[in-house]
Every structure is written in C-alpha cells, then in structure tokens.
Amino acid sequence: MQQTEKVTKHVKDGRAVWASVMGMLLPVSLFHRVLLSVGASDFVLAPALLTSIGRGEWRRWQKLSRDPVARWVVGFATSVVIGFFIGWMRFGHLIWWALINRGLGLFLLLGIYCLYASAAKNNVWLYLRCFVVAGSLLNLAALVAVALRYAGNRGSVFFFGGTSLRLSGLMHNPNQYGGYLAAVLAVQLTAVAFAKPMFGRSWIDAANVAFLLLGALFTISRGSWLAAMAGALVVPVVSRVASDKIFQRRHLLAPALVVLCLTAVLFIARAGGLWPAPRQGSPLHTSENTSEIYFPHNDPSFLEFLRIASDPSGVGDRMVITQTALRLYVTSLSTMAFGWGLGGFAEMAPATNLQSPVIIHNSFLWALVELGPLGFLCVAGIFQAALRKLWGSLHTAGNAHATAAALFAALVSVLIWSLSNDGMYQRQLWFLLGLASTTVTDSKLESSQ
C-alpha cells in the first residue's frame, strides 16, 4: 500500500514520468522543413511545471541566484535573445528556423531545467533511475529491431529513414539517439560501480551495460562512441574520489570493458573514418543527399556496418564546416565581437563552398560563430560550473556522493558529444543540469547553515 502511494505521488509530480519518456522524439515539419523534434515528454512538461508552481516549488528558483550553474544558464538565454536580434538586423528578415527551433525551443529547455532544479534532493536518484530504466527498455526494443534488420533484412521505425543500418531508436537521427544512450550508459556504469542496482539485481545491471553498449554501437555515431568512452573513463575516477571504501574491481571492470570494446571498433573502422578524412580536402556530400552513405549498398551484414562506420564523409564534412565557420567568424570586427546572429551560419552557408544550409556540429563553435564571445563563454561556463560543483560534492556523506558521481559522468559524456554535435538543445543536458543544480544548491545551503 505504501509503495503504491509512492508511485502515485511521483506520477502526479510528473518528473519521474518526464524522465521516463525522454527518449521518444518525433520530427515535425513546418513550412516544408523539419524544424522541431517533439516528444512525449513535452506534453508532460507543462502539467508538471504547473503542478510544481501550484505547490509553491517555484520559490526554489529564487534561491538559484546563488547557484553558479543557474547564472550561466541565464547568461546563455540572454545571449540567445541578443543573437536573435543581431541576426534579424544583419539579414533584414526573421530567420524562422532559428526563431522556432533555437529561440522558442529555449523555453522548453529552460522549463526542463526549472522543473528539476526545484526537485527534492532525495528524489534525484529516483529520476536518474527512471532515466536509465526507460532508456534501457527502449534500447532492448531497438536491439530486437537490429536482429530483424540483419537477420531478415526488415527495416523499421527504429532505423534512420526506416531502411538505414544506423539505429536511431525513436529519435530524429542516430547521433541524437547515440548521445542519449551514451548518457544513460554513464549513469548505469556509475550505479554498477557504487553497487546501487537500477533494476534491483546487480547481474541485470551488468548485462544492461552490454546491451546499452551494443545499442550505441549500432547507431554508427562516432561522436556518440567517443562520448560513451569518455563517460566510461570518468566512472573509475569519480568512484575513487567519492568512495570511502577500498577501491574494488567493479569500479574498473565494467568501464574498462566498455572502453576496450569501443577502442577495438574504432580501430577496425579506422577511427570512424578519421584517418583518411584529412586527405579528402573538400566536403563529400554536404551539398548532396547527406544520408545516402548510411543506407546499405548490399544486404545488411557486418561488412556493410564497417563500410558505413569507416566512411570518411561524416568526419570530412565536419572538418570543412568547421573551417568555413571559422572563416566566416573572422570576416570583420563586428562578427568577431557579436557573431553572425542566431541562425546566421545556416543563412550564409549556401553562399559558401558548402552550398547548403547546414548547421555547425560543435556546440562551442556554434555559440562563438552565431552568438559571439558572450555565447561561447556562457556555454563553456555552464559545463565548467556544473562539473566543478559536482566534483566538489563527491565527498558528501551518504548516498549523495553516488548521485553526484553519476551526474558528473553523464555530463562529461554530453560534453564530449557536444564537440561533434548540436548538444545545447538536447533534453538530457538540461535534465542533468537541473538535477545538478538541485544537488549543488542544496549542498551549498546546507554548508552555510
């Protein structure tokens, strides 16, 4: 009876439900162009926020003024608003893609942050557990689709474009899904290291590490592989710092196996096409159908998997996009001081050697080129403030050190993923930032009393 009451309470609270459906996103096309990824979680967010406001939890938001993470978040929101007006003035018209996806989309992200920043500290591990359990169940369904794809050549909604060999789960693209799985894997590895089973049994958690790794591999998202590797490498470090016990094999064994497996796959796939990419010298398909290489040229097989994984097109395109972005950024003192404005790079890209409205696949470079130094500093500040305060709270007594360690590992994973993808507009980042602010702010207030 008591357990049922707890479940009912968390369902009414909405936070646990939101974390459970985070991995289900669908692309929505507006004005004949894909602009938004709308998910089941978005329909949970508004009622959950209203419920929290009705309970007076918004008062915690006032205390966030003492939290360095929240200060950088406000700074980032401000830089986005300024960037929108700069883009409007530079191009003489509204950049609708930026307005809807970047501008209005920011309200969604801020709502996620506020919802979890006002959560009770003792519920943080529950939300992380919902995040891992739901993500793992989604991954198991996707792996069934993988078996059908390779054994019976059957496409499904779990694959990019339906018939690609790149697993995209129930998200818009494989990179997005891979980044999500990398964060889930980081939290799961931390739970194994601290002997806090997510599924009630340690052996199930251990098996789930293998399943999550397998799911991440089938996304053929090289940035996600590196993100998963970074999270795995961090887990033994935070476990060592946070644990008062003798260093145990479980702190190192599971992360080591993940790193070894990813290293082997990257080696076989020539570092995901990184080795031959510098010799290409020009974009391979930025002006063509960017998804063509991701579909099988022959029957689905391990050789086809390796062909796609080792194709240098993705890395080559990102290198040329980076070079073009830096060249546009230093066009004038004005662009160096204020950037091109929100959405400015996509507006300018068709007139460059890219010849298409592509985006910058690096959150830090994107912020610098479109939002200027202010945006870059705020993006860097968000990550450094959250990681710094979580690192400082690893020594906290009780269960809080495991929570801080899981959040630290997951945020490192998102950070590395953001170096090759659009990370600032991913829901899991703001979910983790909100939980980090809850942990950090409460610890700070407790220490000052």
N, C-alpha and C positions, 0 to 999 in steps of 0.2 A: 504494500500500500504506500509506504513511504517512498519507495523507488518510483512508483507511478506518479506521485505528486511532484517529484523532482523533474521527471521527464516533461510533465505538463507545464511546469514552471518555465523550463528552458524553451519549450515550443512557443509559449506566449511571449517570452523575452525576444525571440526572433534571431538572436545572434548565432545560436547553435544551428538553426535551420539555414541561415545565410551561408555559414561556413561549409555546410554540407552540400549545397548546390552550386558552389562557386565554379566548379569545373564544367558546367553546362552552358555554353555560349553559342549563339547563332548569329550569322551575319545578316544585317538588314540593309537593303539597298534603298537609298534616297536619291532622287534626281538622276536615276540611271547609273548610280555609282555606289559601291559599297562604302558606307561611311561609319557604320556603327556595329558593334558586337553587343547584342542584347542577350542577357542571360536570365535564367530563372531567379537568380539571386537578386536581380534588380527589382523584381516585383515583391521581394521580401524586405528590401532595404527600407522603403518608405514607411510601411506599417511599423517596422521595428524602431525606426527613428522616432516616429510619433509616439509610440508606446514609451520609449525611454524619456522623451520630453515630458510626457504626462506624469511620469514617476518622479520628475524633478532631477533626473540624472544629468541634465544639461548643466547643472551647477559645477560639475567636474570640469567642464570645458573651460570655465573661468580660471581654474587652477592650472590649466595647461600653459598659461602665460609664463610660468616658471620652468617649463619644460623646454630644453633647447631643441628637441625634435619638432615640437609644435611651432616654434619660432621660425625654423627653416621651412616648414610646410606653408606657413603664412607668407613667407618671402617668395616661395615658388609660385603660389597662387597669384601674388601681386605681379611677379614677372610675366606670367601668362597673360594677365589682363593688359599690362603695358605692351607686351608683344603683339597682342591683337590689334591695338590702335596703331602701332608702328606699321604693321603690315597693311592696314587699311590706308594709311597715309602714303606709303611707298607705292602701292599698286593702284590706288584710286578706286578700289571697289572692295566689297566684302569678300573675304576668302571663305566661302561657305563650308568647305571641308574642314578648315581649321576651326571655324566658329562652332560647328556642331560636334565634331569629334574631339577637338582639343579644349575649346572654351567651355561649352555646356557639359562636355564629358568630365571636366574637372569637378563639377558639382557632385557628380556621382562618386568620384574618388574621395572627395572631402567628406561626403556623407558616410562612406565606409570607415574612414579614419575616425570621425567623431563618434560613430556608433561603438567602436571597440576601444577608443580612448576613454570612454565613460563606463567601461565594463568593470565589474568587480574583480579584484586581483585574484581571488581564489577560484575564479572560473576560467582563467586564461588557459590552463592545461586542458580543460574540457573543450574549449573552442579549437585548440590545436588537435585534439583527438578527433573531433568531428571533421576537421580539415583532412587528416590522414586517412581515416576510415572511409569517408566518402570518396576521396581521390583514389584510394586503393580499389574499391569496388568498381569504380568507373574503369580503372586500368585493367581489372580482370575481364570485364566485358569486352574491352578493346582487344585484349590478348586472344580471346575467343575468335574475334573477327580476323585477327592476324593468322590464326591457324586455318581458318576457312579461306583466307586470301591466298596463302602459299600452298595449301594442300588441294584446294578445289577451285582456285582462280576466281573466287567470288568477291566482288567489290562490296562495299557497304558504307554507311554514313560515317563510320569511324575513320575512314581514309580521306586524305586530301583529294578533293574532286571526285570522290566515290571509287575511282579505279586506280589511284596512285598507289605506290608502295610505301608512301610516307604516312605514318599513323598520326591522325590529328584529333583522336578522341571525339569529344563533342564540342570542339572549339573550332575557331575560324581557320587556323592553319597549324601545321606541325610544330613550328617554332613556338607558338603560343602555348600549345599543349605540352611541349617538351620543357619549357620553362616552369610551367605549373608542376609537372611531375618531379623536376629537379628539387623544387622547394619542398614538396611532400616527402621526397626521399631523404632530404636533410633532416627533417623533423623525425622521421621514422628511425633513422640511424641514431639520432640522439636518444630516442626512447629506448633503443636496444642497449646503448652504452650505459644508461642510468638504470637499467632493469625496471623500466616503467612501461609494461606492455600496453600497446594501444588496443589490442584485440583480446586481452585477458590471458593470453598464453604466450610465453616467450618464443616458443618454436614457431607459432603463427607469425609473429613479428619478424623473425629471422627469415622465414620463407617469403614474407611480403617484401623484404629488401630485394630479393632476387627478382620477384615479379615486377616491382617498380623499375628496377634497372633494365629489365627486358623491355618493358613498355617504352622507356626513354630511348633505348637503342633503336627501336623500330620507327621512331619519329624521324630518324636520319637528320636530326637537327644538331649540327656540330657545336653551335653555341650552347645548346642545352646539355650536351655531353660535357663540355668544359664546366658548365655551371654545376652539374651533378658531381663532377670530380672535385671542384672547389669546396662544395658543402661537405663531401666525404673527408677531405683533408683537414677541414676545420674541426670536425667532431672529436677526434682524439685530443686535440689541443684544448678545447673548452672543457672536455671531460676531465682532463688532468688538472686544469686550473680550478674547476668547480668542485671536484670530489675530494672529500677529506679522507677517503679510503685509499688503500694501496692500489696502485694502477693495475687494472685487470685486463685480461686478454680481450674481453668483449668490447673494451674501449677502442681497440685497434683492429680486431679481426675483420668485422663486417665492413668498416670503411676501407681497409686495405684491399679486400676482395673487390669492392666496387671500383677503386682506383686502378687496380691491376687489369680488370676486365675492360674498362674504358680506355686505358692506355694501349692494350692489345688491339682493340678495334680501331682506334685512331692510327696506330702504326700500320695495320693491314690496309686501311683505307687512305694511306699516305697523308695522315693528319687531316682527313676530311677535305682533301684537295688543296691544302695549303702549300705543299711543296711545289707543285707545278704552277700555281696561280701567279706568282710574280713574273713568270716568263710570258704570260698572256699579253700584258701591256695594254689591253683595252677591254671594255665590257663585252661579255659574251652574249648576253641576252636581255640587257636592260630595256632595249627598245623593241624586243620581240616578245613572244609568249614566254613569260618567265617560269611557267610551270611545266614546260614541255619535257625538260630533262628528268623530272620527277616521276614520270609515268614509265612503266616498263616497256622496253623495246622488244623484249621476248617474254616467254612465260615467267611468272613470278618464281624467283629462285634466289639462292644465296649469292650467286654471281651478279644478278641484277641488283640486289641490295648493295653489294660492294661497288658496282658501277656508279650508282647514284651517290653513295657515300663518299666516293673518291673523286667525283666530278668537281673540277676547279671553278665552275661557273659562279657558284654562290660566293665563294671567297673572292674571286676576281671582281665580281660586281661590287662587292662591299669596298674593296680597295679603291676602285675607280670612283665610287660615290664619295668616299672619304676625301680623296684628292680634289674632287670637284667642289665639295663643301668647303674645304679649307681655302681653295682658290676664290670662291665667291665671298667668303668671310672677310678676306683681306682686300676686297675691292676698293674700299675707301675708309677713311677715319670714322665716318658715320656708321657703316656696317660693323666695324670693329668695336665701336662703343655701344651700339644699341641692337645689333643683329639685323637680320632681314625682316623680322616680324614673324608672328605666328603663322605657319603655313607658307612662309616665303620661299623656302627651298623647293618645295613641290611646284610652286608657281614658276620659278626660274629654271628648274631642271630641263624642261623641254627645249629651251633655247641653248643648252649646253651639249656636250658630246653624249650625254645620257639620253637625250631625245625623248624622254618620257617623264611624267610627274611622279617620280619615285620619292621615297622618304629616306631620311638618314637613319641607318641601322646602328646607331650608337647614341644612347640617351644623353651622355655628356657632351658629345659633339653636336648633337641636335640642339641642346639647350644653348650652347655657345653661338652657333650659327644663326638660330632663329630668335633667341631671347637675349643674346649678348652676354657679357661677363656676369651680370646680375643673375641671369637664369642658370648659368654654369655653376656659380658659387652656391646657389640655393640647392641645386641637385646634389652637388658634392657634399654640401652641408647636411642635408637630410640623412645621407648614408653614414657620414662620419659621426654625427651626433647620436644616431640610434645605436650604431655599433660600439661607440665609445662608452655610452652609458650602460649598455647591456654587458659589456666586458667588465665594467666596474661592479656590476651587481652579481657576477658569477660566484662571489664568495658568500652570498647571502645564505643564512642558515635555513634548514628545512627544504621544502620542495621547490622553492623559488629559484634555486640555482639550476635545476634541470630545465625549468621554463626559460630562463634567460639563455641557457646554452642552446636550446632548440631554436629560439628566435634568432640568436646570433648566427648559427649555422645556416638557417634558411635565408636570412638577409644577405649573407655573403654569397650564397648561391644566386640570389636575384641580382646582386651587384655585378657578378661576373657575366650573367646572362645579358644584362643591360649594356654591356660593352659591344655586343653584336646584334642587338635587337632594340625595339621600342619598349623599354622597361618601365617608364614612368606612368604609363597608362594601363598597367596590368593590375587587376583587382587584388591579386595575392600580395603585392607590395604594400598596398595601403591597409590591407588586413593585418599584415605583420607589423607595420609601423604603428597602427592603433594599439595592438597588443603590447608592443614595446613601450609606448608612452604610458600605458596602464602600469606596467611593471616598474618602469623608471620613475614615474611621478610619485607613485605610492612609496617606493623605497626612499625617495628624497624627502617626502613629507614625514615619513616615519623617523628618519635620521635627525630631522630638525626638531622633533618634539622632545 
